[in-house]
Amino acid sequence: RSTAWCLLRFLGFVFLGTAAAQALGGVLVILMFKSYSYLFQESYLSLPSWLAIAAALTLLPTGIMAGSISVKSSCYQQGTLMYLLLLLLCLEVSSAVLACVYSIRVASQLESAMSYLIHQHNVSCSQDPRSRAVDVMQRNLQCCGVHNYTDWLKATTNSWHLPALVPESCCKEKYSHCRGHLGHLEQLSQEGCLKKLEDQLCFVMLYVFWCCTVLSIFELLAGVSNGILMRQ
């Protein structure tokens, strides 16, 4: 019984300490989808991140209650803790499963979405939302095209009159006078945007997945410990 109480108090401090890490994962996913909203247009894709943030907020009262429970706490306090742990477990498992499923689904759609935006890019109208989205993506990720800069040579949009040019957003930051001329390839980012964005997506989704998975295990341990105290 004393072992269960010590473990429960320890897990209470763990919940308080990991709430920020859990919330960070959710915020990273939301910011990523917001930055590349033209590639991730389905609103449900951010659901795992909102579930992770909800779990992080629930971790705070759960951690405080788990850390304050004594061996002789009332059954009402222990029962409330059990309900909070059950709610947390549902949130964590749902977020982990959705993060895994959505990351696979989105990765398969990225290439076609990027190709469409590049073919719709209007070099003469920088205020076009789709063109601006492509330029922001290429500047942020320091990339050019879907797989590499040659993807711009295949663009058939009527506004693309100069096949010897790529958008200036393909230029490396250190070359301030770069204008996207293919005669100066050393001034252009050589790597495509698809792989970089897939790596970024994989990182944030795996971060959410493993945070939720590890915390689910801790919550099961806390539930077992609390169950032992309730039984006594």
Disulfide bonds with the S-S distance in Angstrom:
Cys143-Cys193 1.98
Cys144-Cys170 2.19
Cys171-Cys178 2.03
